[in-house]
Amino acid sequence: MAGGAASLVPTGAGLTSFCAEGAGPPLVLVHGLQVGQELFDELRRHLQATFTVITYDQRDRGATLFEPSAYTTDDLADDLAALIEALGFSRAHVLGTSFGGMVAQAFALRHADLLDGLVLGATSQAPFRAERMPVAVAELLGALENGDEGRARALLAQMAPSAASALTATGMVAPLDRNDALMRRFAATRSFDTRGLLGAIAAPTLVVHGRDDTMVPVTDALSMAGEIPRADVLVLAGSGHAWENERPARAAAAIVAFLEAC
């Protein structure tokens, strides 16, 4: 499958927007919390000579269409499995970064039969642990946990006003719609914790982390790799949380070499 035009494909109860480019074994890139598949515009250029690179928008991002209801990272992992199968692949490499790395961990645990190689970037097994969570995020997750949606909306509006106002200015979506979508995505993470579980991942795994990442400590990457039996670690100098855009060529070269050896 090749071609850069975005398409929609049925995936369970929704329609998923995706783009497939390149040739070779399928490699699906799983984006983060607030940015959709455009996150990988730079990285994919360095991968598509070797792989059929598939990017897609998760629920509440981009042109993907699902009913606006609550979901978990497990549900997003199942959406990813449905996408791989809908595109006609029996197995695929999967790369997830940040929030997408959480989805990729859940996918590896739930759908090992569909997974070849795994790349986990700038992610964690328990990113929202209480001892290091920013106060605003802790308050938002607490409001969600308590079912106080009004408080959660107000907090999210304070945390991400620029995103809401920018979309309103373009006429794309009302602020409340934008905030509700982000709230559902934050809520999907509230119980995520794979500590003690990743030893079940049999796939060869590359853990990628920016040395200067201030959002997720490098120690989280080392902890993940310590649990996964077949894990290697790549720490990228001169990059932080956005390693895929700060060091795309260097990261892609390592990813290609690793996955080709799987």
C-alpha positions as CSV (number, residue, x, y, z in Angstrom):
1,M,0.0,0.0,0.0
2,A,1.4,3.4,-0.9
3,G,0.3,7.0,-1.5
4,G,0.2,10.1,0.7
5,A,-3.5,10.9,0.6
6,A,-5.4,10.6,3.9
7,S,-8.2,8.0,3.9
8,L,-10.9,6.7,6.2
9,V,-11.3,3.0,7.1
10,P,-13.8,1.3,9.4
11,T,-12.3,0.3,12.7
12,G,-14.8,-1.3,15.0
13,A,-17.3,1.3,16.1
14,G,-15.7,4.2,14.2
15,L,-13.8,5.4,11.2
16,T,-10.1,6.0,11.4
17,S,-8.2,8.5,9.4
18,F,-4.9,7.2,8.2
19,C,-2.1,7.8,5.7
20,A,0.2,5.1,4.2
21,E,3.4,5.9,2.3
22,G,6.5,4.0,1.2
23,A,7.1,0.3,0.5
24,G,8.2,-2.6,2.6
25,P,7.0,-4.1,5.9
26,P,4.3,-2.1,7.7
27,L,5.3,0.3,10.4
28,V,2.5,2.1,12.3
29,L,3.4,5.3,14.1
30,V,1.2,6.1,17.2
31,H,1.0,9.8,18.1
32,G,0.9,11.6,21.5
33,L,-1.9,13.1,23.5
34,Q,-2.7,16.5,21.9
35,V,-1.2,16.3,18.4
36,G,-2.5,14.0,15.7
37,Q,-0.7,12.1,13.0
38,E,1.0,15.2,11.7
39,L,3.4,14.8,14.6
40,F,5.3,12.4,12.3
41,D,5.5,14.5,9.2
42,E,9.3,14.8,9.6
43,L,10.2,11.4,10.9
44,R,8.2,9.5,8.3
45,R,10.3,10.9,5.4
46,H,13.3,9.1,6.8
47,L,11.4,5.8,7.2
48,Q,9.4,5.3,4.0
49,A,12.3,4.1,1.9
50,T,12.4,1.0,4.1
51,F,8.8,0.6,5.4
52,T,5.2,1.1,4.5
53,V,4.8,3.9,7.0
54,I,1.3,4.2,8.4
55,T,0.2,7.2,10.5
56,Y,-3.3,7.6,11.8
57,D,-5.4,9.8,14.1
58,Q,-6.6,8.3,17.3
59,R,-10.0,8.9,18.8
60,D,-10.7,12.6,19.3
61,R,-7.9,13.7,17.0
62,G,-7.9,14.8,13.3
63,A,-10.5,13.4,11.0
64,T,-11.1,10.1,12.9
65,L,-14.8,9.7,13.8
66,F,-16.1,7.9,16.9
67,E,-19.1,8.6,19.1
68,P,-18.0,10.9,21.9
69,S,-17.9,8.5,24.8
70,A,-15.3,7.5,27.4
71,Y,-12.5,5.1,26.5
72,T,-9.2,3.8,27.9
73,T,-5.7,3.1,26.5
74,D,-6.9,-0.5,26.1
75,D,-9.6,0.7,23.8
76,L,-7.1,2.7,21.8
77,A,-4.9,-0.4,21.6
78,D,-7.9,-2.3,20.2
79,D,-8.5,0.5,17.7
80,L,-4.9,0.1,16.5
81,A,-5.3,-3.7,16.1
82,A,-8.5,-3.1,14.1
83,L,-6.7,-0.6,11.9
84,I,-3.9,-3.1,11.1
85,E,-6.4,-5.8,10.3
86,A,-8.5,-3.4,8.2
87,L,-5.5,-2.5,6.1
88,G,-5.0,-6.2,5.3
89,F,-1.8,-6.8,7.3
90,S,-1.3,-9.9,9.4
91,R,1.4,-8.3,11.5
92,A,3.1,-4.9,11.8
93,H,5.9,-3.0,13.5
94,V,4.6,-0.4,15.9
95,L,6.2,2.8,17.1
96,G,4.5,4.8,19.8
97,T,5.7,8.0,21.4
98,S,4.6,9.8,24.7
99,F,0.9,9.0,25.1
100,G,1.2,6.9,22.0
101,G,3.9,4.9,23.8
102,M,1.3,4.0,26.4
103,V,-1.1,2.9,23.7
104,A,1.8,0.8,22.1
105,Q,2.5,-0.9,25.5
106,A,-1.2,-1.8,25.8
107,F,-1.2,-3.0,22.2
108,A,1.9,-5.2,22.8
109,L,0.2,-6.8,25.8
110,R,-3.2,-7.3,24.2
111,H,-2.3,-8.1,20.6
112,A,1.0,-9.9,20.6
113,D,-0.1,-11.9,17.6
114,L,-0.2,-8.7,15.4
115,L,3.2,-7.3,16.6
116,D,6.6,-7.7,14.9
117,G,9.0,-5.1,16.4
118,L,8.1,-2.5,18.9
119,V,9.5,1.0,19.4
120,L,8.6,3.0,22.6
121,G,9.6,6.6,22.6
122,A,9.6,9.2,25.4
123,T,7.0,7.2,27.4
124,S,6.5,5.7,30.7
125,Q,4.9,2.8,32.5
126,A,3.1,5.1,35.0
127,P,3.4,8.7,33.8
128,F,0.9,10.2,36.2
129,R,2.2,8.8,39.5
130,A,1.4,11.2,42.3
131,E,4.9,11.9,43.6
132,R,5.9,13.8,40.5
133,M,2.6,14.9,38.8
134,P,2.2,18.6,38.1
135,V,-0.5,20.2,40.3
136,A,-2.7,21.1,37.3
137,V,-2.7,17.6,35.9
138,A,-3.3,16.1,39.3
139,E,-6.3,18.3,39.8
140,L,-7.7,17.5,36.3
141,L,-7.3,13.8,36.8
142,G,-8.8,14.1,40.3
143,A,-11.9,15.9,38.9
144,L,-12.3,13.2,36.2
145,E,-11.9,10.5,38.8
146,N,-14.6,12.1,41.0
147,G,-17.0,12.6,38.0
148,D,-16.8,16.4,38.3
149,E,-16.9,17.2,34.6
150,G,-17.6,20.9,35.1
151,R,-14.5,21.2,37.2
152,A,-12.5,19.1,34.7
153,R,-13.6,21.3,31.8
154,A,-12.7,24.5,33.7
155,L,-9.2,23.1,34.5
156,L,-8.6,21.9,31.0
157,A,-9.6,25.3,29.6
158,Q,-7.0,26.9,31.8
159,M,-4.3,24.3,30.8
160,A,-4.9,24.6,27.0
161,P,-6.7,27.9,26.2
162,S,-4.5,28.6,23.2
163,A,-5.5,25.3,21.4
164,A,-9.2,26.0,22.0
165,S,-9.0,29.7,20.9
166,A,-6.9,28.8,17.8
167,L,-9.5,26.3,16.6
168,T,-12.3,28.7,17.3
169,A,-10.7,31.3,15.2
170,T,-10.5,29.0,12.2
171,G,-14.1,28.0,12.7
172,M,-13.1,24.3,13.0
173,V,-14.7,23.5,16.4
174,A,-16.1,25.2,19.4
175,P,-13.9,25.4,22.5
176,L,-16.2,23.1,24.5
177,D,-16.0,20.4,21.8
178,R,-12.2,20.8,21.8
179,N,-12.0,20.6,25.6
180,D,-14.3,17.6,25.8
181,A,-12.2,15.7,23.4
182,L,-9.0,16.5,25.3
183,M,-10.7,15.6,28.5
184,R,-11.6,12.2,27.2
185,R,-8.0,11.7,26.2
186,F,-6.7,12.7,29.6
187,A,-9.2,10.5,31.2
188,A,-8.0,7.5,29.2
189,T,-4.7,7.7,31.1
190,R,-5.9,8.0,34.6
191,S,-5.5,4.3,35.5
192,F,-2.6,3.5,33.2
193,D,0.2,1.5,34.9
194,T,2.1,-1.3,33.3
195,R,4.7,-1.7,36.0
196,G,5.3,-5.4,36.5
197,L,3.5,-6.4,33.3
198,L,6.0,-5.7,30.5
199,G,7.9,-8.9,31.0
200,A,5.2,-10.5,29.0
201,I,6.3,-8.6,25.8
202,A,8.1,-11.1,23.6
203,A,8.7,-8.8,20.7
204,P,12.1,-7.2,20.1
205,T,11.8,-3.7,21.5
206,L,13.7,-0.4,21.1
207,V,13.2,2.2,23.8
208,V,14.1,5.7,22.5
209,H,14.5,8.7,24.8
210,G,15.8,12.2,24.5
211,R,18.6,12.8,27.1
212,D,17.1,16.3,27.8
213,D,13.5,15.2,28.2
214,T,12.0,17.2,31.0
215,M,8.5,15.6,30.8
216,V,9.5,11.9,31.2
217,P,12.7,11.1,33.0
218,V,15.3,8.9,31.3
219,T,15.0,6.6,34.3
220,D,11.5,5.7,33.1
221,A,13.0,4.5,29.8
222,L,15.6,2.4,31.6
223,S,12.9,0.9,33.9
224,M,10.8,-0.2,30.9
225,A,13.8,-1.7,29.2
226,G,14.7,-3.5,32.4
227,E,11.3,-5.3,32.3
228,I,11.1,-6.1,28.6
229,P,13.2,-9.3,27.9
230,R,14.4,-8.3,24.4
231,A,14.8,-4.5,24.8
232,D,17.5,-2.2,23.7
233,V,17.8,1.5,24.7
234,L,18.7,4.5,22.5
235,V,19.3,7.8,24.4
236,L,19.5,10.7,22.0
237,A,21.8,13.5,22.8
238,G,20.6,17.0,21.9
239,S,16.9,16.2,22.1
240,G,14.1,16.3,24.6
241,H,10.5,15.0,24.7
242,A,10.0,15.7,20.9
243,W,12.9,13.5,19.8
244,E,11.0,12.5,16.6
245,N,11.2,16.1,15.3
246,E,14.5,17.2,17.0
247,R,16.6,14.3,15.8
248,P,14.5,12.6,13.1
249,A,17.4,11.4,10.8
250,R,19.5,10.0,13.7
251,A,16.5,8.3,15.3
252,A,15.2,6.9,12.0
253,A,18.6,5.4,11.2
254,A,18.6,3.5,14.5
255,I,15.0,2.5,14.2
256,V,15.5,1.1,10.7
257,A,18.6,-0.8,11.7
258,F,16.9,-2.3,14.8
259,L,13.7,-3.3,13.0
260,E,15.5,-4.8,10.0
261,A,17.4,-7.0,12.4
262,C,14.1,-8.3,14.0
